[in-house]
Amino acid sequence: MTRNIRVERRGAVLEVTLDRPKANAIDMATSREMGETFLAFRDDPELRVAIVTAAGEKFFCPGWDLKAGEAADADYGPGGFAGLQELPRLNKPVIAAVNGICCGGGLELAMSADIILAADHATFALPEIRSGTVADAASVKLPKRIPYHIAMELLLTGRWFDTSEALGWGLINRAVPSADLMTQARAMADQLASGPPLVFAALKEIVREAEDMKFQDAMNRITRSQFETVERLYTSEDQKEGALAFAENRDPVWKGR
């Protein structure tokens, strides 16, 4: 346990719980703790999937702690704000389990995950405009995730929206009863943890790097194994195991090598 987050290993799954009463706002120390935690997750070969969530049922995270009196442009630690959104080479799946109010940098944290599950009472907003600041990461990410005009409305007005809107736009994967949130998040994490880690790594690198590439340029890099993770995959024991298991009509045994 660290000061502001709780970290639990459950087999190949790492659960990171933001626990900073009253609202789980993130100050500099918390951001650095989260960064060190996700950096360790990235580099631990025994860990395959992470879940990020928060304590309580009211707040997931309101983002930056404005009451901490710290400069907003100081050192957030590894991975940038909240440890995820700028962490390089994070080639493992991350699930956000949003348990309540999710706004500002908290929504940016959730969007840094690969899959977002939300309690059905969760609410969302990007209210930075009301305090004269810019939701910087959301300004980059949101128009790529949901329709442009909806993203701009949310950024320009800072208005609140609920899980039904978020689900309708495809911003979250699933809205579930609060009591079932962690059960479903853990079930999904276990499913991913049993999957092929080298394939997941290749998928994450391709999606990340190809975002700003022309289609053919990205395809050329894939077919020429110019992505490090793709090259590793196609020369791995797991690739041979996958083909053999398919031929033998059995479940493959993934070793991550």
Salt bridges, closest charged atoms under 4 A:
GLU15 OE2 - ARG10 NE 3.13
GLU15 OE2 - ARG186 NE 2.70
ASP19 OD2 - ARG6 NE 3.10
ASP27 OD2 - ARG20 NH2 3.00
GLU33 OE2 - ARG3 NE 3.90
ASP43 OD1 - ARG42 NE 2.78
ASP44 OD2 - ARG9 NH1 2.70
ASP65 OD2 - ARG20 NH1 2.81
ASP114 OD2 - LYS204 NZ 2.92
GLU153 OE2 - ARG159 NE 2.60
GLU165 OE1 - ARG159 NH2 2.90
ASP190 OD1 - ARG10 NH1 3.07
GLU209 OE2 - ARG208 NE 3.61
GLU211 OE2 - LYS144 NZ 3.57
ASP212 OD1 - LYS144 NZ 3.77
GLU237 OE1 - ARG257 NE 3.66
GLU241 OE2 - ARG250 NH1 2.70
GLU248 OE1 - ARG250 NE 2.64
